[in-house]
Amino acid sequence: MEKAVIMDDQGIRRALTRIAHEIIERNKGVEGIVLVGIKTRGEYLARRLAERIGQIEGKGVSVGDVDITLYRDDLKIKTENQEPELKGTSIPVDVDSKKVVLVDDVLYTGRTVRAAMDAIMDLGRPANIQLAVLVDRGHRELPIRADYVGKNVPTSSEEIISASLTEVDGVDEVAIHERK
């Protein structure tokens, strides 16, 4: 059951614009930056960030996406009777010595981000890895924090945060739901 919409399309757009400015400022420009979206919604957020960064700086950044399916620590639990569905990783540049900015929709336990970092490290040795998320809801199980956050939303463990994006869901919004 939906409790509340906490970000509408304008809120998401403003948050992404602010995150784009913060990425540029922290990295003193866009040289050597690669945005890598975590499948599925993170890849669309990464593309939107790349577009905004291009508008702000007048030059683009490389953007790709990473599939973390085989890096998940709960793979055995979820796939005992079925093969995992792989979506593929596509990063158009070598990540060696690059500033990789992982992009995801909702940061919760940190396990998805850990899996994404493992996947990136299998591709090369970046200069550093940064994390940009649309929503940070707390409840970390691993020592992971976001460098760039669109909105911090303290939640209870009985709540679910769902991010919907036009490219996947037909609407841009972030909502809180009661766990069923």
C-alpha atoms as one frame of an Amber mdcrd trajectory, in Angstrom:
protein
   0.000   0.000   0.000   1.445   3.358  -1.041   1.904   5.739   1.875   3.322
   8.785   0.134   5.083  10.057  -2.988   8.287  11.630  -1.691   9.716  12.802
  -5.036   7.823  13.703  -8.190   9.286  14.230 -11.660  10.406  17.778 -10.816
  11.991  16.635  -7.541  13.920  13.917  -9.368  15.044  16.374 -12.047  16.252
  18.890  -9.434  18.064  16.192  -7.450  19.873  14.928 -10.553  20.883  18.460
 -11.542  22.298  19.077  -8.047  24.149  15.733  -8.095  25.619  16.594 -11.520
  26.953  19.900 -10.158  28.376  18.126  -7.071  30.154  15.510  -9.224  31.730
  18.240 -11.358  32.757  20.282  -8.318  34.234  17.397  -6.332  36.208  16.111
  -9.322  37.287  19.585 -10.492  35.686  19.037 -13.891  34.823  15.916 -15.845
  38.235  14.670 -16.956  38.542  10.901 -16.431  34.999  10.429 -15.093  32.976
   7.370 -16.072  29.362   7.100 -14.908  28.283   3.482 -14.396  24.627   2.764
 -13.692  23.670  -0.328 -11.721  21.035  -2.234 -13.703  18.195  -1.474 -14.122
  17.122   1.959 -12.951  20.664   3.085 -12.168  21.595   2.852 -15.832  18.865
   5.357 -16.777  19.813   7.680 -13.929  23.453   7.522 -15.103  22.391   8.512
 -18.628  20.374  11.433 -17.270  23.334  12.553 -15.148  25.654  12.320 -18.159
  23.243  14.495 -20.143  23.122  17.131 -17.377  26.895  17.099 -16.923  27.275
  17.585 -20.682  24.901  20.559 -20.589  26.733  22.132 -17.646  30.321  21.502
 -18.769  29.887  21.599 -22.535  31.581  18.220 -22.884  30.368  14.728 -22.253
  31.397  11.930 -19.942  31.476   8.232 -20.690  28.488   6.310 -19.407  27.913
   2.586 -19.061  26.027   0.061 -17.002  26.854  -2.935 -14.860  24.898  -6.129
 -14.219  25.545  -7.372 -10.674  23.564 -10.623 -10.921  26.567 -12.951 -10.593
  28.098 -10.842  -7.810  25.121 -10.902  -5.455  25.725 -12.603  -2.108  22.159
 -13.953  -2.114  22.424 -15.623  -5.550  22.283 -19.150  -4.093  19.160 -18.319
  -2.112  17.278 -16.802  -5.047  18.320 -19.217  -7.798  18.266 -22.734  -6.346
  15.718 -23.935  -8.901  16.451 -21.571 -11.765  19.271 -20.014 -13.712  19.886
 -16.324 -12.975  18.845 -13.923 -15.732  21.903 -12.013 -16.922  21.367  -8.545
 -18.383  24.953  -7.825 -19.423  27.509  -5.188 -18.541  28.394  -2.460 -21.009
  31.131   0.046 -20.186  32.495   1.738 -23.328  35.891   2.656 -21.865  38.618
   0.978 -19.848  38.074   1.754 -16.147  41.791   1.618 -15.282  42.839   4.889
 -13.594  39.385   6.422 -14.162  37.089   8.039 -11.586  34.126   5.657 -11.645
  30.844   7.035 -10.317  28.418   4.205  -9.591  24.798   5.340  -9.936  21.766
   3.657  -8.362  18.206   4.537  -7.442  17.884   3.528  -3.771  20.676   2.818
  -1.268  19.535   0.447   1.463  21.745  -2.305   2.934  24.773  -1.589   0.736
  24.895  -5.130  -0.667  23.988  -4.056  -4.218  26.767  -1.454  -4.182  29.281
  -4.003  -2.848  28.344  -6.343  -5.704  28.738  -3.495  -8.231  32.177  -2.599
  -6.850  33.234  -6.251  -7.209  32.033  -6.243 -10.825  33.928  -3.007 -11.579
  37.119  -4.309  -9.963  36.954  -7.370 -12.213  37.141  -4.994 -15.193  40.173
  -3.032 -14.035  41.628  -0.797 -11.342  39.908   2.589 -11.191  41.604   5.587
  -9.570  38.579   5.695  -7.263  34.944   4.660  -7.042  32.292   7.138  -5.959
  28.596   6.510  -5.360  25.600   8.602  -6.440  22.091   7.587  -5.380  18.701
   9.160  -5.869  17.519   8.103  -2.382  19.406   6.970   0.729  16.991   5.232
   3.090  19.458   4.075   5.746  19.606   0.585   7.345  23.118  -0.235   6.100
  24.483  -3.743   6.668  27.886  -2.905   5.168  30.170   0.110   5.729  29.105
   1.876   2.523  27.951   5.472   2.141  26.940   7.557  -0.838  29.083  10.475
  -1.978  26.112  12.124  -3.710  22.520  11.797  -2.470  19.373  13.189  -4.055
  17.303  12.785  -0.897  17.853  11.194   2.517  14.689   9.427   3.668  14.780
   7.818   7.112  12.591   4.719   6.948  11.466   1.865   9.146  12.237  -1.724
   8.204   8.486  -2.112   7.587   8.628   0.360   4.700   9.726  -0.049   1.105
  11.037   2.765  -1.104  10.297   2.338  -4.797  11.779   4.519  -7.501   9.879
   4.611 -10.776  11.438   6.022 -13.939   9.750   6.899 -17.212  12.136   4.677
 -19.209  11.076   1.573 -17.241   7.810   2.363 -15.469   6.218   5.154 -17.509
   6.400   7.697 -14.657   9.073   9.532 -12.657   8.446   9.304  -8.909   9.769
   7.898  -5.660   7.229   6.517  -3.203   7.133   4.923   0.242   5.051   1.762
   0.603   4.081  -0.308   3.633   5.593  -3.807   3.535   2.791  -6.330   2.996
